Amino acid sequence: MRLFITFLCIFFVSGYTAFGQANVTFAAPAGYKLKVVINNQTLEDEQYVRFVNLNAGTYTVRITATINGEVYNMQSNVSLLNQRETSYFIIVVNKTAQIHWANETEIITTQPISRNQTYTDEEMSLRNLERYGQQRYSQEPNYNQQPSQNGYPRPGTIVCDCNNPFPVLSPGEATRLKTTVQQTSFDEDKLAIIHTALMRSNIMSVDVRDLMRLLSFDHNRLKFAKRVYERTCDKQNYYMVSSAFDFSSNARELQRYLQMYR
């Protein structure tokens, strides 16, 4: 009996489950090389490391971040949920590596829609139903629908003008991302966290604007606004991000860029 209880304790502490698969991504600012050890697997790469098809559960992760000959080591626990992909971001503060949650999204198995591939409304509806079921937002185009007063669309009516199969950050997920960014000191690290979170997600214009306001410098806001436009669902509302700039010249530069993009 004592051996049986000991086995149960080890099982629950490790957190591993026999049911469900999960993915996890670790990222760092540009220039860093990452080495990550999880569940007896070791991966090394520049800036991004991704593990797929792990059993859902809690893992102890050992991370080594290297830049310019300087080596930073850390160990932390991460929780991976069934059929979810979780992203974490690694930054170095006061010579110590730290891990931050960046994003969590459903594992998408369908292929992105090609820019040259078109579908009828009925085919698009079926693709969305198969891909997302009844989850938070539909990607079926609806250009007559206006966003609600707080900038978010009503569920089921979102305009998602993105050529990929990824889901949209919900208001709750966007709030968690903003909190993580707000707790980070430098724009470089903030931008890397945001881009990590959007590797497999799309975003609403109102959240782009709010994230821009968390950046310290206007030129970084402009760089971010240009880069994230392709991942913005409601492009018809992108005008609202202009209010996040300190200088009107950057707002005009963004408009020139969007005209060329279109």
N, C-alpha and C positions, 0 to 999 in steps of 0.2 A: 504493500500500500504506500509506503514512504517513497519508494522508487517511482510509483505511478504519479504521486503528487508532484515530485520533483520534475518529472517529464512535462506535466501540465504547466508548471511555472515557466519552464524554459520555452515552451511553445508560445505562451501568451506574451512573454517578454519580447521574444524575437518578433512577434507580430505577423509572421508569415501566414498566409492562408493558402489553401489548396484550390480556391475558387477565384476565377477572374484573372485577367491580365491587365498590366499597367505599363505605361511608358514614363520616362523621366528625362528631362534635359537640364544640363548644367551649363551656364554661360558665364563669361567674364568680359571685362573691357578689352578692346582691341590691344594687341601686343602681348597678352598673357597666353601662356601655354598651360593647359589643364591636364592633370592626371587624376582620374577618379576611380576608386575601388568600391564596388558595391556587390554584395552577394557573391563574393569570390570572382567577380569579373573585373578586369582592369581595362580602361580605355584612356588613350591619350590623344590630344589634338589641339590645334590652335583655337582658342577662344570658346568653342562649343564641343560638348560631349553629350551623346544621346544614347540611352539604354532603352531597348524595346522588349516587349513580351516578358516582363518580369511578373512574378506572382504578386497580386495586390497584397499590401501589408506594410509594416514598418521596418526600415532598414537602417543600419549604422553605415554611414558613408565616410570614407577617408578621402580627403581632397588635397592635392598639392598644386599650388599656383606658382608659376615661375615667370619672371620678367627681368630682363637685363642682368641675369645671373643671380638675382635675389629669389630665394625660395620661401614660400609661406605654406605651412601645413595646418590643417584643421580636421576635426572630426565632429560629425553631427548626425542626428537622427532625422530621417525623412519618412513621411507617410504617403503611400501610393494607393489610390482608390481604384476599385474595379472599373475597367473600361474608361479610365481617365488618363490624360497626359498632363503631368505636372512639370512646371519649369521653375528652376531656381537660378538665382544670379549670385555670383561670387565677387565680392569686392574686398580690397585691403584697406583697413583703417588702423592707423597707429601701429603699423608693422604686423597687424593681425588679420588673418583672413576671416571673413564673415559670410554667412550664407543667408540670402533673403528669398522668400517666396516671390515669384513673379507672376505666375498665371497657372490656371488649371482649366482644361477643356476636355471635351469628349474625344476619344480616339476616332479619327476619321479614316475610313478605309476606302471610300470612293475616290476616283481620280478627279483632279480639277477640270473644270470646263475650259476647253480651248477657246481662245479669243475668236477663232474662225468658225467655231461650232455654234449653231443656233438651234433653238428648240421652240416648239409651239408653247402657248400658255399651258395647255393641258399636260404636255410632256414635262415642262418645268415644274408644275405642281406635283406631279408624280415623283420626280427626282427629289424635291424637297421633302415630301412625305416619307419616302424611303430613307432619306439621309438623316432627317431630324425627328421623324415622328411628330409628336405634339409638343416638342420642346419650345423654349422660350420665344423665338421669333421665326416667322416665315420669311423666306427669301424671295417669294413671288413678287415681281415688280408691281407697284401700285403708285404711280406718280401723282395721283390725285389726292393721296392721303397726306395731310399736314401733320407734323409732329405735335405732340401735346405741349402744354405750356412750359414744362420743365426741360424741354429739349429732347425727351425720349419719345419714341413712337409707341403707339398702343400695340400690345402684343398681337401678332398675327397680321400686322399691316405694314411692317417695316419695308422700306425700299433698300435693297442690298445690291448695289451695282458693282459687285466684285466677282472676278472670274476665278473663283476658287471655292472649294467645298467647305471652308472653315466656318464655324459658328461665330456669332456676334457676342462681344463682351456684354454681359447683362449689367444693369446699373449696380448690382451688388459687387460683381467682379471688378468693374471699373473703379468703384470706390476703394476696394482693397488695393488695386494697383496704384491709385493716387496716393494712398496712405504710405505705401512702400516708397514711392518716389519722393514724397515730402520728407521722409525720414533720412533721405540720402543727401550728402553734402554737395557733391560736385556734379555739374551738368553732364560731364562725360559718363559718369556712372548712372545718372538718371536716364540718359538716352539709351544706354545699353540695357537697362532694366526694361524700359518701355519696348524696345525692339525685340527683346527676348519674349516678353508677354504677347507680342503680336506675331510671333513666328507662325502660329497656327490659329490665329483669331483675327476677326475683323472688328471695326470700331465705329462708333457714332461721332458725328461732328462735334457734338457738345462735349464729349470726352476728350477729343483732340484739343479743343479750346482750353479745357480745364488743365490738361497736362502741360500745354504750352505755358500757362501761367505759373507753373511750378518750376520752370527753367529760369535761370538767373540772367541769361544774356539773350538779347534779341536775335543775334545771328544764329544762335542755337535753336531758337523758336522757328526761325525761317527754315533752317535745314530740316528740322523735324516735320514741319508742316508739308514741305515738299515730298519728303520720303514716305509719309504715312497716307498721303492722298489716295494711293492705289488700294489701300486696305480700308478705306472709309465707305461705309454702306450708303449713307444718304448724301451723296456728293452734291445734290441740289441745295443742301443746307451748309455747304462748306464756307459760305460767305461769313458765317458767324465767327470763324477762327480769327478773322482780322482784328477783332477787338482785343486779342491777347498781346498784340505787338505794342511796344513802347514808341516805335517810330513809324510814321505813316509810309516812309520810303520802303520799309520791308513789307508792308501790306500791299503796296503797289507791285513790288517785285514778285510776291506770291501770285497776284492776279495775272501778271505777264506769264509766269511759269504755267499756270493752269490753262491759259488760253493756248499755249503751245502744246500742252499735254493733250488737250481735247482735239 
